[in-house]
Each structure stands twice: as C-alpha cells, then as structure tokens.
Amino acid sequence: MISIITTFYNAEEFLEANLRSVQSIFPQDMIEHILVDDGSTDKSNRIALKYVSKNVRLISNGRLGRASALNLAISKSKFRYLCILDADDLINPEWISKFLKNKDKFVNSNNNAAVFFGKTKIIDAKTINSEYEDINSSNLDYQCFNNYEIFFHNPIPHLGVIIDKDLFIGSNLYNEKRKTQLDWELWFRVIKLDKEFIKIDYSTGSKRVHADQFFEQNAHIRYLLSGIFLQVYWAYKIRKLILPLVLIVVMVRFFWGFLPSKFRMMIHKKIPK
C-alpha cells in the first residue's frame, strides 16, 4: 500500500487533472491520497473537496509553507511507502501497481534501498492527460543508482518518487527551514544515512513545465544560490574528495543561471528525464 502526497497552493489551473490521474489508479484500495491545502485563495480547495472519499483526505490548516505541508501530510499517512506528487503534475496510474508488484524484488536486491524513482515525461500547461509505455511488470529493468551524481545536479525527479518513510522515524522528511529544492536536500540526507536509491526504467508520470517554476526575476537568483550552497555544503560535509569538482560545476551553474529564461526553458524541455 502507498500514501500519495499532494500539497497545493492556488493550483486551480492544474489540480483537477492531477486528481483525475490519481483516480485512474486501479484498484483504488492500494492507495490513499492525502491532499494539503497550503492556504489557497483561489478555487483549489473547492476542486479538492469534490474528490474527498474514503481514501482521499483533505487537510486545510492555512498557510504552512511547502515543507511543513508535506511533513503534515506524511505525519497523517497510514502506509510505510510514500509517493510524492506535485499539484501541477500527473501520476502514471500504472506506476503504483508496478512498483507494488515488484517491491520485494527491488528491496531484496539492496537491503539499504530507501528511495525508488523512474523517468518522467515533460508536458506543457495545456496538457490534461498523458500516455505511457506498456511494459509487463515482470520485465521492469532497475539498478542501484550511483549517488555521486547527486552532488553535481539533482537527477532524481520529485514526481512519483517513492520513499520509505521508516527511514526517518522520529524526524521530519523535509527540512522546514528550506523554501526551495526540498527534494535535493533530502537526497543528500539519504546519502548521509548510507541508504540507497533504486532507479527503475519506467515512467512515473508527467512533469508540467511552465514559467512559474523557474523562479524568475529576484527569486531566480535566490533559487540558484540556494542550490549552489546545497552542493558545496554537502560535498564538504560527506564527500570532501569530490569538492574540487563540485566547485567547478557550481561555477558553470552560476553563469548558466544568468542566461535568458526562454533559452533555459527550451533546453530544459529537450533534456530527457
């Protein structure tokens, strides 16, 4: 069984498509969907209310912030495994069932496995549903992921990632002091705990790319510097040998961040996930 976690703030444009994608999972009794309204002022709450059922719960505690909203949902979750689904993205309905059918195989292949992720499709603001490859559950390819890559960029999509919450008993999954890149910071802490990542050759869902995700103007520079700090801090803390290489990479990231947003978005769409 899996708890799917979705937090939203003024997501009326995309939330309905998100909820419908989760409703397409069969059978529904293998999941619960926990929704947290993070203080929306638009019609998002009204949309979410239409989907509340025995396995869809809505929590409305006012404006909490992204990390606190995620941690609140996780604290209310019933199941050991969590699946994170942002409000503007779509889940691949087959991803959950294929993971559950193969979970024992994934875990037995590496007793330290704690994070399971796959590929994502890229969609635009207008897309309301997606089609995915049809792969027999028994033919899923998977491998232990080399976590050194995480020090140079964030290669693990937050969309559809499945996390063993027992890894963090007694503490929050997400760092509530952070405003952005919550997932990247989490991956570093997973490495510190000597846990492993399993990469699965299957699409977890569709990632929606739109301008609001790029933190343009003043927020963009703050986002860029925050990510650079993460890389340098964690390389120094747990992988000092690769710190010189990390410093070279962050310098490239810094200058890349000053390129025009339209150019960066165009390249982002072309990079396979």
N, C-alpha and C positions, 0 to 999 in steps of 0.2 A: 504494500500500500504506500501511496505517496501523497504528501501535502504540497499542493501547488500554491505558491505565494505570489500575490499581485498587490502592489500598493499603487495608489493613483492620486494625482493632484491635477484638477482641471483637465481631465483626459476625455472629455465628451466626444471629441472627434474620432477617437480610435477605440474606446473602451468596449463598445458593442461587438466589434469584430473580434477583439481579444476574448471576450466571454463566450462568444459562439464557437470559437476554435476549441476552447476547453470543453464545452458542452458536446463536442463531436467525439470526445474520447469514449471508447466503449470497452468494457462496461463502466458506468459511472461509479459503481461501488468500489472501484480500485483506487479512487482518489477522493480528496477533499480539496475544495478551492477556497482559500482564505483571502478575502479582499479587505484592504485597509484604505479607507478614505482619509487622505492626509490633509484634511481641511479644505476640500474643493469648494469653490464658489460658483461653479457652473452646474450643468445638469448631470455630472458624472454620478453623483450619489443616487439620483432618481433612476438612472440607467441600471446601476448595480442592483438596486432593490428589486428589479423585475426578475433577477436571476437567483435570488435567495431561495434555498431549498434545504433539504436535509443534509446535503453535502457541499453547499455553498454558503459560507458565512460572511457577513459584512460587519466590519468594525469601524465605528466613526467616533474617534476621540479628539477631533480637532486637529490643528496643525502640529505635527510632531517632528517633521523632518524625515528624509528618506531612510536613514539608518535606523532611527528609532521606530519608524513604522514597520520596517522589515523585522526588527527584533521583536516587536509586539506580536506580529503575526506568527512568528516562529514559536514564541512562548505559548501561543494558543493552539499550536498544531498537535495533532494526535499521533502522527506517524514518524518513524525514525528518519525516513528519507524525505528531503525537501527538494522541490523543483521551483526555481525562480523564473517568473515570467513577468517582464515589464508590461505596463498597461498599454503601450503602443505597439507591442509585438504580438505574434500569433504562434501558438504551440502547434507542432506537428502531432495530430491525435495519435498516430501510431508510435511515437517516440516513447510514451509512458509504458504501453503494453510490451513493447520490445525490450525495454530496459528491465521490467519486472520478470519477463520470461528468461532473461539471461543474467540476472543479478548474481545468482550464486556462482556462475561461471566467472563473471568479472571479479568478484570478491575473492574467490579461491585462487585466481591467477596471481593475486597480490594481496596478502593479508593486511597491508598498510593502505589499501585503496580507500580514499575518502571523498574524492571529487570525480564525477563522471560527466564528460561533455562530448559534444559532437560537432557537426557542421551547421552552419546557418545559411539560409537564403537571404538575399537583400531585396527588399521591396520598397516602393515609394509610398507617399502619403495617401494615394488613391486606392491602393490595393486592399481588398477586403477578404480575400481568401487565397490560398496557395495550393499547388500540387507538389507532391514529394515522390521520390523514387520508391518503387515497390520491391522490398528486399525481404526474403524469407528470414524469420527470426533466427534460425539456426545458422545462417550464413553471415551474420554480422562480424565484420573484422574489427579488432580492437587491439590496443597496445598500451603499455605503460608509457606515459608521456615524460620526456626529458625536461625536468623543471628548470634547467638552466636558462631556457628560452624566456621564462617569465621575467628575468632580470633585465631583458633588453626591450621587451614590449609586452603588452597584455595579449597573449594568443588564445585565451580561453573565453569564449562567448558567455556572457552572463545569461543570455537567453537559453532557457531549457536546461541549464546546468543542474545536476542532481548532487546534493551534498548530504553526507552522513552527519546528522546533527549531533549524534552521540560524541563526536569528536570534540564538541565544545560544551559539554555538560558543565554547568556552574559558571559559564561566562557567555557573553553575547557573541553571536556570529559576526555581526557587523560593528565596526568601530564608530560609535556615535559622535565622536569628535570630528569625523571627516564629513565633508559636504559632497565630495565627488570621488570617483574612482574607488568606490567601496569594494567592488569585486576584486580589483587588482591588489589592494591592500590585504584582503582576505587570503588570496593565494599565497602571498608572502608568509603569512602566519601559518598556513597549512604546511609550507615547506619547513618552517621553524619547528613544527611539531613532528617532523620526519614522516609525514603522511604523503601518499602518492596520488597522482592524477591518472585516470584512465581515459584515453581518447578513443572514441567509438566512431566508426566510419558510417555515420547515419545522420540525417538532418533532424535537428531538434525542433526547428521551427523557422519562422521568417522574421528577420530583423528589419524594422522600419527605419529608413534613413530620411530625415528631414532636417531643415535648417536649425530648429531649436536645440538639436542635440550637440551642436558644435560650439556652444558657449561663446558666441562671437562678442566682439567689442571688448569691454573691460573684463568680463567674466572669462573670456577665452584665454587671456594671458594668465590669469589666476589658475585656471584649469591646467594649463601647460606646465607652469612652475610647480604645481602640486604633484603632478605625475613625475617630474624630474626629481623632486625631493624624495618621493617614494623609492625610486630606483636606487638612488645614491645611498639613502639611509639603510635599506635592507641589504644591499650589496656589502656595505661596510659592516653591518651587524652580523651577517651569517655567511657571506661568501667573499671575504676580503681579496682572495686571489684574482677574482674577475673584476674588481673595482676599476682598474685602469681601462678595461674595455667598456665598462658601463659608462664611464665618464666621456669616452669618445662618442658613444651612442647618444647620450643626453645632449651633447653639443649639437649633433645633427638634428635631433628632435626640436631643439630650441629654435634653430634657424628655419626648419620646416614649418614651425608654428606661425611664422610671420608671412608665409605665402598667402595669397588671396584665398578666401574661404571657398569660392566656387571651384578653384583648381583642386583644393584638398578634398572637397566632397566628390568631385569627379573621379579622382584616383581611388578614394575610399570605396566607391561603388564597384570599381573594377577589381579590387583585391578579393580573391576567393576566400571564403570563411569555412 
